[in-house]
Amino acid sequence: MKKIFIKDLKSGELIKDLFLVTDKTVSYKKDGNKYIVIKATDKTGIIKGIVWDNVEKIYEILCSTDYAIIAGSITEFNNSLQIVIKEVFAPDNDLIDSSDFIPCSKADVELMFERLLKLIETITPPYLKELLYLFFNDENLKEKFKKAPAGKKMHHAYLGGLLEHSLSVGLLADKIAGHYKGIDTDILKTGAILHDIGKIEEFNYRLFIDYSDSGRLLNHIIIGAEMVSEKIKDIPDFPEEKALLLKHMIISHHGTREFGSPEPPKTIEAVLLNYLDEIDSKVVGIRDFMANKGTVSGWTPYHRMYARYFYKADDSVE
């Protein structure tokens, strides 16, 4: 179990704690002797580590494990903290808690899942409700859905992020559906809940969040559409048109081909889902940027993707 996190480290401290080691590079000093540079990470950040002594022994241990107990001192170099590593130990993998190394949703996962089930109960057509329960009564799939992130970096990039995002978009769909006449509220809410279901297979997140092979080769939109198609086969008399419209919502929810959708939204429900998904992902992504980067006189650093600074009027307001 970790005792101290990277964000809390201070220059001059002696440490002996568990880290995820993501890079291990052997270099050479001017005198020809080897040294090692690593990146040590946890859920709060990344810190450089450097090994000057016992290089061969320490490198052998580092190459045998992804996690390592690192003993050394915290020093400051070029205005950044680093660990001068004296010893490294292989940890007991049974004692490693992945949530110490991958950020987690701040919301209670079980409470969020209960809210999702309550939202499903508001859906009227039995075939749509049955489809959703085919997903969420599957214990293996349910646990993946509750744990998976919804992104690698941009938004909801933490354990539980997929559930948090899917619930949020579903609740937004529930609120907005009655505002316009002629909306198929049930298929909108179903599409909102399932639009990112493919992300349970798109990402690996045992050590850190990265794309799986299927995620890189297919992406979550294609994976999700295939998953929905397979579940629909198990529901007798599922209306063919409704199946087509629901799959269209999944493949079009990114809005344009430029952003990964094979087709743009071509129904009102698909258009609504696209914008609700964008609202939630952008609001959460910008809030995370504000929280992680901080503000000076109310202004964040420059956000490259959005090509602007963001202003937060009162830092005390969450």
N, C-alpha and C positions, 0 to 999 in steps of 0.2 A: 504493500500500500504506500502511496506517495504521502510525504509529510509536508513538502513545500513545493509550490508551483513557480514556474519561470517568472511570472509577473511580479512575484514577491521577493525575488533574489536581490541582494545588495552587495556592492563591492566590499571586499574584505571578509566575507563570510566563508566559513568552511562548511562543505555540504557532503552528504552521502545519501543519495536518493535515486529513485527509479526514473528513467527517461526512455523515450522511444528514440532510437538512433536511425536517422533517415539517410545520412550520407557518411561515408567513411573513406577519406582520401589520404593516401600516403604521398608525402612530398619529401624533398631533400633540402637540408640546410647547406650553406656555402661550404661547410667542411665535409660534405658528403654524407653526413649522418641523416637517418630518416626521422621524420616526425609525422604525426597524424592530425588531420583536421576533420572534425565531425560536426553534424548538426544534431543537437539534442532538442527534442520537442515534448510538449505536453499540450493539454487543451487550451492553455493560456498563451502559448507563443513558441518561439524558436530561439535557441541560444547556441552560439559557436562554442565548440570544445576543442582544446588542443592538447596533444600528448607529446611531451619532450623526452620522457624517460621510459624505460621498459617497453619500448615501442613494439617489439616483436611479440611479446607475451600479451600485451593489451590488444594488439591488432587481431591476434588469433581468437581471443574471446569475443571481440566485437563482430567478427565474421561468423561466429557461431550462433548469434542471437539478434533479434530485432530490438528487443528491450534490453537495457543494461542498467545495473546499479553503478552509478558513477560517484567516485569519491575525489574531492579536490577542493580548490579554492576559487572564489569568484573575484575576478580582476576586471579592470576597465582598460580597453584598448581602442583607440580611435573613436572615443565617445560612445562605445558600445560595451556591454558586459560580455564576458566570456568565462568559460570554466577551464582552468589549468588542471588537467586531469592527472591524478597520481595513481589511482587504482581503478580497476573495472571488475565487476563480478557479474556472472550470469544469474538472473533471477529465477525464482520458482514461478513458472508460468501459471500455475493454479491460483496464485495470489494476485495476479494482475487484473485490474479493473479497467476495461477499455474506456469507460467513461472518464477516466483521469486523463486520457490522451486525445479523445475526440470530444469536442464541445457537445453539450446536450441541451435539448429544449428546456427552458426555464419553467414551462408549464408542466403540470402533472399528466403523465402519459395515460394513466388509467382513467382519470377524469375526462380527458379529451376523447378517449375511445368511447366512454359512456355517452358523451354528448353526440358523438357520431352515430351511435346506435339509436339514440332518440330522434335524430334527424332522419334516419332511414325509416323509422316508424311513421313519419309524416308523409311518406310516399305512398300513393294510393294503388296504382296498378300492381296486382300480385306478381306479375312476371318480372317487373323491375325490382321489387322488394326481394324476390327469390334470387335474382341475379346478384344483388348486393350481399345477401346472406351466403351465397355460394362462395364468395370471396372471404367474408369475415367470420364464417363459421369453420373455415379451414384453419386449424390451429397453427400449422407451419407458416402459411401465408399471412395470417393475422399477426404473428410475432414479428415477421419481417416488416410488415407495414407499420407496426408500432415503433420499430427501431430505426428504420431507414432514414437517411437524410433526403431532403428534396433538392439539394444542389451540392456542387463541389466547393464553390466560392461565392456565387452571386447572391443567393437568398436561401434561408432555411438550411444552411450548410452545417447541420449538426444532427446528432442522433435524436430521433423523434420529430425531425423537421418535416418529413413527408406527411405524417398524421396531422401535425399542426397546420400545415399549409392546406391540405385537403379539407380538413374541417372548416377552416376559415373561409375558403372559397365556397364550400357548401352552404355555410351560414349566410354569406353574402348573396348567394343565389336565392336562398329562401326569403331574404329580405326584399330583394329587388323584383322578384318574379311577379308579385301582385301589383307592381307599379304600372305595368303595361298590359293592355288587353290582348288576349289571344296567345299568350305565352304558354307553352307546355311546361308547366312548373315541375312536374314529376321527372321528365327527361332532363330538364336543366339541372335539377339537384342531383340526379343520378350521374350525369356527365361530370358535374363539379366534383363529386366524391371520387370518381374513377379516373379523372383526366390524367393523373400522373401515376397510375397504378404500376406502370412499367418500370418506375424508378426502384422498385424493390429488387429488380434484377439488373438495373443499369449501373449501380454502384457497388463497389466493395468497400467495407468500412470496418474490417477487423482491426487493422493497425491505424489507418488514416483513410480519409475519404478519397477515393479515386475511381475511375471508370473500370468496369468489368470488360471482358472481351466482348460480350454481347452488347454492352452499353456503347462501346466504340464502333462496333460493326453495324448495329441496328438503330440504336438510341431508344429512349423510353417511349416515344410515340408509337413506333412500330411494335415494340414489345407489348405495350399496353393494348393496342388494337387486337393483337393476336390473342392475348390473354382473355379479353372480353369475348372474342369469337369462340374460343374454346369453351368458356362457361355457358354461353348461350346455347351451344349444342346440347347441353344437359337439361334444358328447360323445354318441355313439350309445348308446341304451339306458341312459341315466342314470336310476336308479330314481326314479319320480315322487314316492313318499312321502319319500325321502331329500332330494330337491330341496326339497320343501315344508318339511320339518323344518329344513333348513339355512337357508333364507330366513327362517323364523320366528325362529331364533336371532339373525339379524342385526337384524331389525326390533324385537326385544324386549329387546336387551341393555342398554338404559337402565333397564329395570325397570318403569316406569310411564308412563302418558300424560303425567303432570305433568312428567316429565323427558325427554320427547321420543319415547318409544316408541309407535308406533301401537297395539301390543298388548302386554300384560304377558306375561312368560314363562309358557308353558303345558306345557312338558316339563321333566323333571329336568335334561336337558342345558342347556336355555335358562336355567333358574334358576341352575345352577352358573356359566354364562358371565356372567350378570349380576353375580353376587357377585365372581367373579374379576376382572372388569373394574373393579369398584368398589374392590376391595382394591388393585390396582396403581395406579389413578389417584389414590386418596387417599394412599397411602403416599408416592408420588413427589411429589405436590402439597404435602403437609405438609413433607416433607424439603426441598423447594426453598424453601418459606416460611421454614423455620428457617435455611437457608443464606443467603438473601438479606436477611432482616430481622435476623438475629443474635439473641443471647439476652443477658439481664441476669440474673445469678445463676441461670442455667439456664432462665429463662422467656423465651419469645418475646413480641413485642407481641401485642395482641388480634387474633385472626383473625375477621374479620366474617362470612365465609360459614359457618364452623363454630361461631361464637359462643362462643369459648373461647380461653384462652391454652394454649400447648403447652410442656411441660417436657422439656428434654433433659439427662439426668443428667450426661453427660460430653461436653463439646464436642469432645474429641479423637477420639471414636468416630464414624466415618463409616458 
